[in-house]
Amino acid sequence: MNWFSSLMGNLNYWTVFLLMYIEGTVIPVPSELIVSPAAYHAAAGHLDVTLVIIFATLGAVLGSATNYVAAYYLGRPIVYRFANSKLGHLCLLNQEKIEKSEKYFNDHGVIATLTGRLLPGIRQVISVPAGLAKMKFWKFILYTTIGAGIWNCVLAALGWYLHSIVPEEQLNDKILEYNDHIKVVILSLFGLMVAYFIIKHFLNKRKQNKTQSSNPS
């Protein structure tokens, strides 16, 4: 990935935008090795961390929108054909991965475009089932922006924090080390959130049943 190293060697708002646009599509580019180093440089005074988050989020949203539009107009057979092609495999795609993202989308509804942005293995492809399901575009953009924004804030906070404890030559290794912990925390929070909504739905349904039984027609 010489092109990636070349762009990271000239880190600015536009390279952050471009790399996050690529990351938002199906091309495998690690967002943690884009946003966190940019925030690291922001902590050193070379960039503004707010603008880093904004440009990173804009890039991620536009990249995801590219996936959405492609899936919306091309349809499932062509998407699956691409996922099973050599080029698709170079992008670390296969039909099983697309089907997994579709199942996640179908299980969680439109909110999946928000929560899916926070989950490893789902983040880069969650826009595909949204397009295949012909989700309303404004909802897709809204939820994708919120999800990408939250993720980029987490990565930026990590890069900012690491500036005070890690020399730059050790930065990427430390980011990847901390990234494993971040994934565990996010998955735990996601699990708690799902449990909360399930319990809330159960309690509301139980309340409705009690109301109906106490007021027979």
VOBA-1610 file (N, C-alpha, C; in pm, whole numbers, padded with zeros to 5 digits, always signed):
BEGIN
Met+00083-00119+00000Met+00000+00000+00000Met+00087+00125+00000Asn+00172+00136-00103Asn+00261+00252-00112Asn+00183+00382-00126Trp+00070+00377-00199Trp-00011+00497-00216Trp-00065+00548-00083Phe-00100+00452+00005Phe-00151+00489+00137Phe-00042+00557+00219Ser+00077+00499+00218Ser+00189+00557+00292Ser+00225+00695+00237Ser+00217+00709+00104Ser+00248+00837+00041Ser+00150+00946+00086Leu+00020+00912+00088Leu-00080+01009+00131Leu-00066+01041+00280Met-00036+00939+00360Met-00020+00962+00503Met+00104+01044+00533Gly+00201+01038+00442Gly+00322+01119+00459Gly+00298+01265+00431Asn+00184+01296+00366Asn+00147+01435+00337Asn+00010+01462+00398Leu+00000+01441+00530Leu-00127+01443+00599Leu-00183+01584+00613Asn-00302+01605+00556Asn-00374+01731+00571Asn-00523+01700+00564Tyr-00606+01803+00568Tyr-00751+01780+00570Tyr-00800+01707+00445Trp-00740+01739+00330Trp-00787+01680+00205Trp-00743+01536+00190Thr-00624+01503+00241Thr-00583+01362+00238Thr-00668+01281+00336Val-00703+01340+00450Val-00793+01273+00544Val-00928+01248+00476Phe-00981+01350+00408Phe-01108+01336+00336Phe-01100+01226+00231Leu-00994+01229+00149Leu-00980+01133+00041Leu-00968+00991+00095Leu-00884+00971+00195Leu-00864+00837+00250Leu-00991+00785+00318Met-01063+00874+00384Met-01187+00830+00449Met-01298+00807+00347Tyr-01291+00878+00233Tyr-01385+00847+00124Tyr-01358+00705+00074Ile-01232+00674+00054Ile-01196+00539+00009Ile-01238+00436+00113Glu-01215+00468+00242Glu-01253+00377+00350Glu-01404+00357+00354Gly-01480+00461+00315Gly-01626+00452+00315Gly-01679+00361+00206Thr-01600+00340+00101Thr-01639+00246-00004Thr-01595+00107+00037Val-01594+00014-00056Val-01559-00125-00022Val-01408-00149-00023Ile-01328-00047-00054Ile-01182-00064-00057Ile-01131-00067+00086Pro-01057-00171+00125Pro-01015-00185+00266Pro-00903-00089+00305Val-00940+00018+00373Val-00845+00114+00427Val-00879+00132+00575Pro-00783+00114+00665Pro-00813+00120+00809Pro-00833+00263+00858Ser-00956+00297+00897Ser-00986+00433+00942Ser-00907+00471+01067Glu-00876+00372+01152Glu-00801+00403+01274Glu-00659+00452+01243Leu-00605+00412+01126Leu-00472+00457+01088Leu-00476+00585+01004Ile-00594+00646+00996Ile-00611+00775+00927Ile-00646+00883+01028Val-00757+00862+01098Val-00809+00966+01187Val-00721+00984+01311Ser-00680+00874+01372Ser-00599+00886+01493Ser-00465+00955+01468Pro-00389+00919+01361Pro-00266+00994+01332Pro-00292+01141+01301Ala-00404+01171+01233Ala-00436+01311+01204Ala-00462+01387+01333Ala-00534+01325+01427Ala-00559+01388+01557Ala-00429+01400+01637Tyr-00340+01304+01620Tyr-00208+01309+01685Tyr-00133+01435+01638His-00138+01461+01507His-00074+01581+01452His-00147+01707+01495Ala-00279+01696+01514Ala-00355+01810+01563Ala-00313+01847+01705Ala-00287+01745+01787Ala-00242+01769+01923Ala-00105+01838+01925Ala-00027+01815+01817Ala+00104+01880+01806Ala+00093+02021+01750Gly-00029+02061+01710Gly-00051+02196+01660Gly-00045+02211+01510His-00034+02098+01436His-00021+02105+01290His-00157+02108+01219Leu-00261+02057+01286Leu-00395+02054+01229Leu-00495+02093+01338Asp-00619+02115+01297Asp-00727+02142+01393Asp-00808+02014+01408Val-00822+01964+01530Val-00885+01834+01551Val-01033+01835+01511Thr-01101+01948+01528Thr-01242+01958+01487Thr-01255+01942+01336Leu-01166+02008+01262Leu-01169+01997+01117Leu-01130+01856+01071Val-01040+01792+01144Val-01005+01653+01114Val-01130+01565+01120Ile-01208+01580+01228Ile-01329+01500+01246Ile-01431+01532+01136Ile-01446+01660+01104Ile-01543+01701+01001Ile-01506+01645+00865Phe-01380+01662+00824Phe-01337+01613+00693Phe-01341+01460+00687Ala-01305+01396+00797Ala-01309+01249+00802Ala-01452+01199+00789Thr-01544+01265+00856Thr-01685+01225+00851Thr-01745+01250+00714Leu-01713+01365+00654Leu-01761+01394+00519Leu-01712+01289+00420Gly-01585+01254+00430Gly-01530+01152+00340Gly-01598+01018+00358Ala-01617+00977+00485Ala-01680+00848+00513Ala-01824+00845+00462Val-01896+00956+00481Val-02037+00961+00437Val-02047+00956+00285Leu-01962+01031+00215Leu-01966+01030+00068Leu-01924+00894+00013Gly-01826+00831+00076Gly-01786+00697+00034Gly-01899+00596+00053Ser-01967+00606+00168Ser-02081+00517+00194Ser-02194+00545+00097Ala-02215+00674+00064Ala-02320+00709-00032Ala-02291+00650-00169Thr-02164+00640-00206Thr-02125+00576-00332Thr-02170+00430-00333Asn-02144+00360-00222Asn-02190+00221-00210Asn-02342+00212-00219Tyr-02409+00302-00147Tyr-02556+00302-00144Tyr-02613+00318-00285Val-02564+00419-00358Val-02615+00446-00493Val-02587+00329-00586Ala-02467+00272-00577Ala-02432+00158-00662Ala-02526+00040-00635Ala-02546+00009-00506Ala-02634-00103-00470Ala-02779-00074-00510Tyr-02822+00050-00491Tyr-02960+00091-00521Tyr-02993+00067-00668Tyr-02901+00105-00757Tyr-02931+00099-00900Tyr-02884-00030-00967Leu-02779-00093-00914Leu-02727-00215-00978Leu-02805-00338-00934Gly-02848-00343-00809Gly-02927-00456-00761Gly-02841-00570-00708Arg-02908-00663-00643Arg-02842-00772-00573Arg-02759-00864-00663Pro-02808-00908-00781Pro-02728-01000-00863Pro-02591-00943-00900Ile-02587-00816-00940Ile-02460-00755-00981Ile-02370-00732-00860Val-02430-00692-00747Val-02352-00672-00625Val-02287-00803-00582Tyr-02363-00912-00585Tyr-02309-01043-00548Tyr-02201-01088-00646Arg-02224-01060-00774Arg-02126-01098-00875Arg-01994-01026-00851Phe-02003-00897-00817Phe-01881-00821-00787Phe-01813-00876-00661Ala-01892-00905-00558Ala-01835-00956-00432Ala-01761-01087-00454Asn-01808-01168-00549Asn-01746-01298-00576Asn-01636-01292-00682Ser-01614-01175-00739Ser-01510-01160-00842Ser-01372-01144-00780Lys-01269-01150-00865Lys-01132-01132-00816Lys-01113-00992-00758Leu-01173-00892-00824Leu-01162-00756-00774Leu-01232-00743-00638Gly-01347-00808-00627Gly-01418-00806-00500Gly-01337-00869-00389His-01270-00980-00421His-01185-01047-00322His-01065-00962-00284Leu-01013-00884-00379Leu-00904-00791-00347Leu-00952-00684-00248Cys-01080-00653-00254Cys-01140-00557-00160Cys-01187-00627-00033Leu-01146-00753-00016Leu-01182-00834+00102Leu-01333-00858+00111Leu-01397-00868-00006Leu-01541-00894-00012Leu-01568-01036-00057Asn-01683-01086-00020Asn-01737-01211-00074Asn-01888-01209-00049Gln-01957-01303-00109Gln-02103-01303-00096Gln-02146-01322+00048Glu-02072-01404+00122Glu-02106-01429+00263Glu-02103-01299+00344Lys-02003-01214+00317Lys-01992-01088+00391Lys-02109-00995+00359Ile-02149-00990+00232Ile-02263-00908+00193Ile-02391-00962+00256Glu-02407-01095+00254Glu-02526-01155+00314Glu-02531-01129+00464Lys-02415-01131+00529Lys-02408-01103+00673Lys-02453-00960+00702Ser-02408-00866+00618Ser-02447-00726+00637Ser-02597-00707+00609Glu-02650-00782+00511Glu-02794-00775+00482Glu-02875-00828+00600Lys-02829-00937+00659Lys-02900-00995+00774Lys-02900-00896+00889Tyr-02785-00831+00912Tyr-02775-00732+01019Tyr-02872-00617+00993Phe-02877-00573+00869Phe-02968-00463+00833Phe-03114-00504+00851Asn-03147-00625+00806Asn-03285-00672+00817Asn-03327-00693+00962Asp-03232-00736+01046Asp-03263-00761+01187Asp-03282-00632+01266His-03210-00526+01228His-03210-00404+01308His-03278-00286+01240Gly-03319-00301+01115Gly-03389-00194+01046Gly-03297-00079+01008Val-03356+00037+00980Val-03278+00150+00928Val-03172+00199+01027Ile-03196+00176+01158Ile-03098+00219+01259Ile-02966+00145+01242Ala-02967+00034+01166Ala-02845-00044+01142Ala-02739+00038+01070Thr-02781+00138+00991Thr-02683+00221+00923Thr-02606+00310+01020Leu-02664+00331+01140Leu-02592+00405+01244Leu-02505+00310+01326Thr-02568+00208+01384Thr-02494+00116+01471Thr-02391+00035+01393Gly-02423+00004+01268Gly-02331-00074+01186Gly-02199-00004+01160Arg-02200+00130+01161Arg-02077+00207+01141Arg-01979+00188+01255Leu-02027+00136+01368Leu-01942+00120+01486Leu-01889-00022+01501Leu-01931-00113+01413Leu-01897-00254+01431Leu-01795-00301+01328Pro-01686-00366+01375Pro-01587-00421+01281Pro-01649-00530+01195Gly-01610-00532+01068Gly-01662-00632+00976Gly-01793-00593+00911Ile-01862-00494+00969Ile-01990-00447+00916Ile-01976-00305+00862Arg-01886-00227+00924Arg-01878-00084+00900Arg-01867-00047+00753Gln-01778-00114+00680Gln-01752-00075+00541Gln-01863-00117+00444Val-01946-00214+00481Val-02042-00267+00384Val-02187-00245+00424Ile-02214-00180+00539Ile-02351-00165+00583Ile-02432-00076+00488Ser-02364+00007+00409Ser-02435+00093+00313Ser-02489+00012+00196Val-02433-00105+00170Val-02478-00188+00057Val-02621-00239+00079Pro-02651-00305+00192Pro-02789-00350+00212Pro-02888-00233+00222Ala-02842-00116+00269Ala-02930+00001+00273Ala-02972+00039+00131Gly-02879+00032+00038Gly-02910+00061-00102Gly-02996-00047-00164Leu-02966-00173-00134Leu-03045-00284-00189Leu-03190-00278-00139Ala-03207-00234-00013Ala-03342-00224+00045Ala-03411-00094+00004Lys-03339-00009-00072Lys-03392+00120-00117Lys-03441+00205+00001Met-03359+00207+00103Met-03385+00292+00219Met-03389+00438+00175Lys-03473+00519+00238Lys-03481+00660+00203Lys-03345+00726+00217Phe-03305+00800+00113Phe-03168+00851+00107Phe-03139+00946+00223Trp-03233+01033+00260Trp-03207+01130+00366Trp-03187+01060+00500Lys-03261+00951+00522Lys-03242+00873+00645Lys-03105+00806+00645Phe-03068+00752+00530Phe-02938+00688+00517Phe-02826+00786+00549Ile-02834+00907+00491Ile-02731+01007+00514Ile-02727+01050+00661Leu-02845+01068+00721Leu-02852+01111+00861Leu-02787+01009+00954Tyr-02830+00883+00942Tyr-02778+00781+01032Tyr-02630+00751+01006Thr-02591+00754+00879Thr-02451+00730+00846Thr-02363+00842+00902Thr-02410+00966+00892Thr-02333+01079+00945Thr-02316+01069+01095Ile-02422+01032+01166Ile-02413+01019+01311Ile-02317+00906+01348Gly-02333+00790+01284Gly-02247+00676+01315Gly-02102+00703+01283Ala-02076+00759+01164Ala-01938+00790+01124Ala-01880+00898+01215Gly-01963+00996+01252Gly-01916+01104+01339Gly-01873+01051+01475Ile-01955+00962+01533Ile-01921+00903+01664Ile-01790+00826+01655Trp-01778+00742+01551Trp-01657+00661+01534Trp-01534+00749+01517Asn-01546+00854+01437Asn-01431+00942+01414Asn-01394+01021+01540Cys-01493+01056+01621Cys-01464+01123+01748Cys-01385+01030+01841Val-01423+00903+01843Val-01351+00805+01926Val-01206+00792+01879Leu-01187+00780+01747Leu-01052+00766+01691Leu-00970+00892+01713Ala-01033+01009+01699Ala-00962+01135+01720Ala-00920+01150+01866Ala-01008+01111+01957Ala-00975+01118+02100Ala-00856+01028+02131Leu-00852+00911+02067Leu-00739+00820+02087Leu-00610+00882+02038Gly-00611+00938+01916Gly-00490+01000+01862Gly-00442+01117+01945Trp-00537+01198+01992Trp-00503+01315+02076Trp-00438+01269+02206Tyr-00495+01164+02266Tyr-00442+01110+02392Tyr-00302+01052+02373Leu-00283+00977+02264Leu-00154+00912+02241Leu-00041+01011+02218His-00073+01132+02176His+00032+01232+02152His+00114+01259+02277Ser+00051+01247+02391Ser+00121+01280+02516Ser+00202+01163+02573Ile+00186+01043+02516Ile+00253+00927+02577Ile+00335+00842+02480Val+00318+00865+02349Val+00382+00776+02250Val+00459+00858+02147Pro+00586+00825+02119Pro+00657+00891+02008Pro+00596+00849+01875Glu+00610+00934+01773Glu+00541+00912+01645Glu+00578+00780+01579Glu+00703+00738+01595Glu+00744+00613+01529Glu+00675+00490+01587Gln+00619+00501+01707Gln+00547+00389+01769Gln+00395+00406+01759Leu+00351+00512+01692Leu+00210+00549+01695Leu+00119+00441+01637Asn+00148+00393+01517Asn+00058+00297+01451Asn+00043+00168+01532Asp+00153+00119+01586Asp+00146-00003+01667Asp+00058+00018+01790Lys+00072+00134+01851Lys-00006+00164+01972Lys-00154+00181+01937Ile-00182+00243+01823Ile-00321+00260+01779Ile-00388+00124+01761Leu-00318+00033+01694Leu-00374-00100+01670Leu-00394-00175+01802Glu-00304-00154+01897Glu-00318-00216+02029Glu-00442-00163+02101Tyr-00457-00032+02102Tyr-00573+00029+02167Tyr-00702+00000+02090Asn-00690-00016+01959Asn-00809-00039+01876Asn-00882-00166+01917Asp-00808-00268+01957Asp-00870-00392+02004Asp-00955-00365+02129His-00904-00281+02220His-00980-00247+02340His-01104-00166+02305Ile-01088-00074+02208Ile-01202+00009+02165Ile-01313-00079+02108Lys-01276-00177+02028Lys-01376-00266+01968Lys-01454-00341+02077Val-01382-00387+02181Val-01448-00458+02291Val-01546-00366+02362Val-01503-00242+02389Val-01590-00146+02458Val-01714-00115+02374Ile-01693-00089+02244Ile-01805-00055+02156Ile-01903-00172+02144Leu-01850-00293+02127Leu-01937-00410+02118Leu-02015-00431+02247Ser-01950-00404+02362Ser-02017-00417+02491Ser-02129-00315+02504Leu-02099-00189+02466Leu-02201-00084+02471Leu-02316-00115+02376Phe-02281-00168+02259Phe-02385-00204+02162Phe-02474-00314+02218Gly-02412-00413+02284Gly-02489-00520+02344Gly-02584-00469+02451Leu-02537-00374+02532Leu-02621-00314+02636Leu-02736-00235+02574Met-02706-00165+02464Met-02809-00086+02397Met-02917-00177+02340Val-02876-00286+02277Val-02972-00381+02221Val-03058-00440+02333Ala-02992-00477+02444Ala-03065-00533+02559Ala-03166-00433+02613Tyr-03128-00306+02619Tyr-03217-00201+02667Tyr-03343-00191+02581Phe-03325-00189+02449Phe-03440-00176+02359Phe-03529-00301+02363Ile-03467-00418+02379Ile-03546-00541+02388Ile-03631-00540+02515Ile-03569-00502+02628Ile-03641-00497+02755Ile-03751-00392+02751Lys-03719-00276+02692Lys-03818-00168+02680Lys-03936-00214+02596His-03908-00280+02483His-04015-00331+02396His-04101-00433+02471Phe-04036-00522+02546Phe-04110-00625+02622Phe-04200-00561+02728Leu-04147-00461+02801Leu-04224-00394+02906Leu-04342-00317+02847Asn-04319-00250+02732Asn-04428-00176+02667Asn-04538-00270+02619Lys-04496-00383+02564Lys-04593-00481+02516Lys-04673-00539+02632Arg-04604-00564+02744Arg-04670-00617+02862Arg-04770-00515+02918Lys-04732-00388+02916Lys-04820-00281+02964Lys-04944-00271+02876Gln-04925-00282+02744Gln-05038-00276+02652Gln-05134-00393+02674Asn-05078-00511+02699Asn-05162-00629+02722Asn-05244-00613+02850Lys-05181-00554+02954Lys-05253-00532+03080Lys-05366-00431+03061Thr-05337-00326+02980Thr-05437-00223+02955Thr-05557-00280+02879Gln-05527-00366+02780Gln-05633-00428+02701Gln-05717-00525+02785Ser-05652-00598+02877Ser-05723-00694+02960Ser-05811-00627+03065Ser-05767-00505+03110Ser-05844-00432+03211Ser-05957-00349+03150Asn-05953-00335+03016Asn-06057-00261+02945Asn-06116-00347+02832Pro-06186-00453+02869Pro-06240-00541+02764Pro-06348-00470+02685Ser-06353-00503+02558Ser-06454-00438+02472Ser-06591-00501+02494
//
